[in-house]
Amino acid sequence: MARPILLAVDDDVNVLEAVVQDLRRQYGATYRILRAASAQAALDTLAQLKTRQEPVALICSDQRMPGMTGVEFLERSRELYPDARRVLLTAYADTEAAIQAINSARIHYYLNKPWDPPEEKLYPVLSDLLEDWTAGYQPPFEGLRVIGHRWSLKDHKVRTFLSSNHVPYRWMDVASNEDAQTLLKERNLDAERLPVVLFPDGSALVDPEPGALAIRVGLSTQATQDFYDIIVVGAGPAGLAAAVYGASEGLRTLVIEPHAPGGQAGSSSKIENYLGFPSGITGADLGRRAHVQASRFGAEFLTQRATGLRIDGQYRFIQLADGREVSSHVVLLSLGVHYRKLEIPGASQLAGRGIYYGAALVEAVSCKDEDVFVVGGANSAGQAALHFARYARKVTMLVRGAGLKATMSKYLIDEIARTSNIVLEAQTQVVEAFGEEHLEGLQLRGPSGQLRVPASSLFVFIGAAPGTEWLPASIVRDENGFVLAGPDLPTDGKHPEGWRELREPFLLESSVAGVFVAGDVRHGSIKRVASAVGEGSIAVQFAHQYLAGF
Ligand SMILES: Cc1cc2nc3c(=O)[nH]c(=O)nc-3n(C[C@H](O)[C@H](O)[C@H](O)COP(=O)(O)OP(=O)(O)OC[C@H]3O[C@@H](n4cnc5c(N)ncnc54)[C@H](O)[C@@H]3O)c2cc1C
């Protein structure tokens, strides 16, 4: 594969030479470093590279250039290489213009000149951007293929499993892709038994269980030790923060998570309000970074679902979906929430066959040039609508209330208003879903009465519920299943009911000593990435205090 390209652009030849030298020194082994002495020359170079289908990872441009400013050039470069990372080099006096450009020209970063020493001021920023680019870059395909039916629930589950674990694959619809049929024939595979996962070495898994697929793609499903200081259940922002702090502070940390780390944030197309990421970060990126960070400190991750919690004296045992158990002194429940199901006729039969809940971004590509419906008026629905609008012909948002103002952040409302293929239907509900093999139509009730519309995809974001039914009764929950902790626990006047310790529970401690709770699953939590991260890290402090008692 050709080495990806870093392009430096500056009309001042001395500065250009200095940039090129610095780039070459740090990145020359992995990337090709190209230069252009004007914005127009750079555009010409990009056009040629595009024709030759060569990958461009990063463009670093000076702001003040004759003929075209750096901001104008970087904006135009998006037409040729929309995914390349764009960096503006500015003089200190242009800082304000650079910040504005983050919004207008979607520039990823600006750097003030001079950037000496590059080890401090240049490389950390560029390495970060290049890591992001690499994570999203798809080189010519050499990986897994999934052959299945678009409307099959099993197929949807396999694809969701792979994409939520960041395993690259190519999906082939057996009904419309002749190559898929040829591949099945070549390998003597039954076209009636789908989905099939084909591996580059020629082997195949037919209709695989998640456990078998996890092992085959190299995910870890078995703990390396029997006992840990802390077991974190759920690797959303709360669990990941706990893993980073726990492992970095020397706790033997095990994280249990059936999907790729990132949690609900991983399903969000872009988080724009998390501190420190001025041009936003995708939830998947945030999850990937935190996963790497926690692993670097020694946290161990298991691709498993927790199905039970058993308390035996000072030991806490987590039961896993494959029947195994792991034990620890401390457990952190950071299970987050999942989307509520639509309770209308037709919805349960068509789930996964046109009706999808929350994290179904994997379906976006299948909806290319189709009409898509999104139910819900909160930020999650808004982000999903914007994501689908990039693929679908039209996205209709169905909202029960009079509009989005009361339920959605202003920046999303503004972006939706600017997106011409999103239509908002206020005071409108879905009352029935129709379809034999897959979703074919919806019955809507709106201000002007009932209406039946054709529909093939409906994405549902109607409030969330915690998945805590597997916890023992001793873990006290509110009427909606959220776990109570610390001062929220009901008391008998002196201590929380059922509490067996002499001390009071710590702030994030549940009704069972040593079992902590953080993030969205906690009763009364703020449903935000930042607050989940905060709670996960605070929980580790209490875990230390609890462990100090042993
Ligand atoms: C589409 C969308 C967009 C959003 N946008 C924003 C935004 O822009 N800004 C913002 O601040 N917030 C946003 N949020 C909210 C934010 O994502 C959540 O508040 C945050 O993810 C909560 O983190 P958490 O760790 O508590 O739970 P989660 O992120 O829900 O993670 C919980 C994890 O636990 C795992 N789990 C559950 N049960 C088990 C089990 N039995 N065994 C093992 N693992 C289990 C789940 O698979 C999941 O990965 C958004 C949410 C959604 C859905």
PDBQT file of the ligand as one rigid body, heavy atoms in Angstrom, charges set to zero:
ROOT
HETATM    1  C1  LIG A 601     -26.901   9.113  20.424  1.00  0.00    +0.000 C 
HETATM    2  C2  LIG A 601     -26.436   9.747  21.717  1.00  0.00    +0.000 A 
HETATM    3  C3  LIG A 601     -25.818  10.990  21.683  1.00  0.00    +0.000 A 
HETATM    4  C4  LIG A 601     -25.330  11.581  22.868  1.00  0.00    +0.000 A 
HETATM    5  N1  LIG A 601     -24.674  12.775  22.785  1.00  0.00    +0.000 NA
HETATM    6  C5  LIG A 601     -24.116  13.315  23.882  1.00  0.00    +0.000 A 
HETATM    7  C6  LIG A 601     -23.365  14.514  23.792  1.00  0.00    +0.000 A 
HETATM    8  O1  LIG A 601     -23.212  15.098  22.713  1.00  0.00    +0.000 OA
HETATM    9  N2  LIG A 601     -22.808  14.999  24.937  1.00  0.00    +0.000 N 
HETATM   10  C7  LIG A 601     -22.957  14.383  26.146  1.00  0.00    +0.000 A 
HETATM   11  O2  LIG A 601     -22.389  14.854  27.127  1.00  0.00    +0.000 OA
HETATM   12  N3  LIG A 601     -23.683  13.253  26.269  1.00  0.00    +0.000 NA
HETATM   13  C8  LIG A 601     -24.264  12.700  25.163  1.00  0.00    +0.000 A 
HETATM   14  N4  LIG A 601     -25.005  11.548  25.267  1.00  0.00    +0.000 N 
HETATM   15  C9  LIG A 601     -25.171  10.928  26.589  1.00  0.00    +0.000 C 
HETATM   16  C10 LIG A 601     -23.911  10.135  26.964  1.00  0.00    +0.000 C 
HETATM   17  O3  LIG A 601     -23.529   9.298  25.895  1.00  0.00    +0.000 OA
HETATM   18  C11 LIG A 601     -24.183   9.310  28.224  1.00  0.00    +0.000 C 
HETATM   19  O4  LIG A 601     -24.575  10.157  29.270  1.00  0.00    +0.000 OA
HETATM   20  C12 LIG A 601     -22.923   8.545  28.642  1.00  0.00    +0.000 C 
HETATM   21  O5  LIG A 601     -22.515   7.685  27.602  1.00  0.00    +0.000 OA
HETATM   22  C13 LIG A 601     -23.167   7.748  29.909  1.00  0.00    +0.000 C 
HETATM   23  O6  LIG A 601     -22.030   6.998  30.179  1.00  0.00    +0.000 OA
HETATM   24  P1  LIG A 601     -22.089   5.670  31.067  1.00  0.00    +0.000 P 
HETATM   25  O7  LIG A 601     -20.706   5.164  31.122  1.00  0.00    +0.000 OA
HETATM   26  O8  LIG A 601     -22.808   5.943  32.331  1.00  0.00    +0.000 OA
HETATM   27  O9  LIG A 601     -23.033   4.655  30.277  1.00  0.00    +0.000 OA
HETATM   28  P2  LIG A 601     -23.045   4.116  28.803  1.00  0.00    +0.000 P 
HETATM   29  O10 LIG A 601     -22.368   5.041  27.875  1.00  0.00    +0.000 OA
HETATM   30  O11 LIG A 601     -24.468   3.772  28.543  1.00  0.00    +0.000 OA
HETATM   31  O12 LIG A 601     -22.187   2.790  28.851  1.00  0.00    +0.000 OA
HETATM   32  C14 LIG A 601     -22.630   1.671  29.567  1.00  0.00    +0.000 C 
HETATM   33  C15 LIG A 601     -21.941   0.429  29.034  1.00  0.00    +0.000 C 
HETATM   34  O13 LIG A 601     -22.292  -0.665  29.862  1.00  0.00    +0.000 OA
HETATM   35  C16 LIG A 601     -22.440  -1.814  29.051  1.00  0.00    +0.000 C 
HETATM   36  N5  LIG A 601     -23.291  -2.775  29.749  1.00  0.00    +0.000 N 
HETATM   37  C17 LIG A 601     -24.621  -2.676  30.031  1.00  0.00    +0.000 A 
HETATM   38  N6  LIG A 601     -25.041  -3.776  30.654  1.00  0.00    +0.000 NA
HETATM   39  C18 LIG A 601     -23.964  -4.606  30.786  1.00  0.00    +0.000 A 
HETATM   40  C19 LIG A 601     -23.764  -5.895  31.358  1.00  0.00    +0.000 A 
HETATM   41  N7  LIG A 601     -24.768  -6.569  31.915  1.00  0.00    +0.000 N 
HETATM   42  N8  LIG A 601     -22.519  -6.426  31.310  1.00  0.00    +0.000 NA
HETATM   43  C20 LIG A 601     -21.481  -5.742  30.749  1.00  0.00    +0.000 A 
HETATM   44  N9  LIG A 601     -21.616  -4.518  30.196  1.00  0.00    +0.000 NA
HETATM   45  C21 LIG A 601     -22.843  -3.960  30.218  1.00  0.00    +0.000 A 
HETATM   46  C22 LIG A 601     -23.093  -1.302  27.797  1.00  0.00    +0.000 C 
HETATM   47  O14 LIG A 601     -22.842  -2.174  26.687  1.00  0.00    +0.000 OA
HETATM   48  C23 LIG A 601     -22.396   0.051  27.619  1.00  0.00    +0.000 C 
HETATM   49  O15 LIG A 601     -21.276  -0.036  26.777  1.00  0.00    +0.000 OA
HETATM   50  C24 LIG A 601     -25.508  10.928  24.112  1.00  0.00    +0.000 A 
HETATM   51  C25 LIG A 601     -26.161   9.699  24.164  1.00  0.00    +0.000 A 
HETATM   52  C26 LIG A 601     -26.619   9.110  22.974  1.00  0.00    +0.000 A 
HETATM   53  C27 LIG A 601     -27.287   7.773  23.007  1.00  0.00    +0.000 C 
ENDROOT
TORSDOF 0
